[in-house]
């Protein structure tokens, strides 16, 4: 079979169905090694259940791409489903990231913890339809409004864990989008929303109205792309976290002060983002979101939504108030990659254990922990900007080389006091 793959007589997905996942992966690797001249020995070493992964998570498997996992914490999180210390797993290849988040955790711990709040914004799917005229568009929208109960009943029949919260229409000319918004318990819900929307379109809306559904996703959802509608209305979970840091914590842990932090936040996160036309008014949400997503088995492509949001820092005398808001965080405690070995271990370490009697509680806890971790990451990086520690940390941790400026030395003209380093 290896030679058949190399010669092109069969494709990678055409291997016999009676092969195990590991056998098929071994054959594909052997063929690729002959075709490319590259040894793939590291991809062949893994502890993951490749049988499950090859059926549910990845086609044409050849092995596992391993990412280092570090721990930040303990992080003190105070929310509806989290109240106390947690250790945050972060999978990353960026040296200094885990160390930076760890420093933020220390500051938050010294401040008594991060207050967090998670909103269920709902998972969305927005098919696009084509009418023949604006008049038919209005008739179509009127029909949708009149038959929302029927649509809801059919959509919810596809899963006992799914609830249709509302339908938000948008139309111009002969194009109509229907943004279905669902609550999906502890699941991220993208597949559930897609299946429900397809069933409703195919069995109810199209037959009853005669209006054609052009695409099940019309980019008004909006999935895996930065968008104003997700910023404003949210998608998945909307995460909030805040902390008040006293002067001593700023000085001793972060080597900075409230005025310097507020100044950097204003000119970098707000003015800089406005000048650049950015939709992310933050320092590096995506860093922490991506590392957390990989470690816990989330859909990593949703990190694009994780880059949206705002960091706010206010000087309150010598103390500082800091908050973060992330409007577009699709999360799941079940489904997708959450059942894979290493990812499931990370979730269990966070005590993310779905309970059928408490739907949504586990994924809310997951969101609370992520909110606190993002806050920690933002806090540490913003402090590093005020004290000129950023380049030094990357030189030492990411490159393993010394860097000359002494710790806590600010750039000329900044307000961080070197005597407080």
MOCORUR-V527061 format. One record per helix or strand. SS is the DSSP state (A for helix, B for strand). FROM is the first residue (numbers start at 1). TO is the last residue. If there is no record, write none. Layout:
SS|FROM|TO  SS|FROM|TO
This chain:
A|2|7  A|12|14  A|21|36  A|42|44  A|50|56  B|69|78  B|83|91  A|97|110  B|114|130  A|134|146  A|148|156  B|163|172  B|175|183  B|187|187  A|190|209  B|212|215  A|228|233  B|235|245  A|247|252  A|258|276  B|280|281  A|285|296  A|300|306  B|309|316  B|319|329  B|334|334  A|336|339  A|341|349  A|361|387  A|390|398  A|418|420
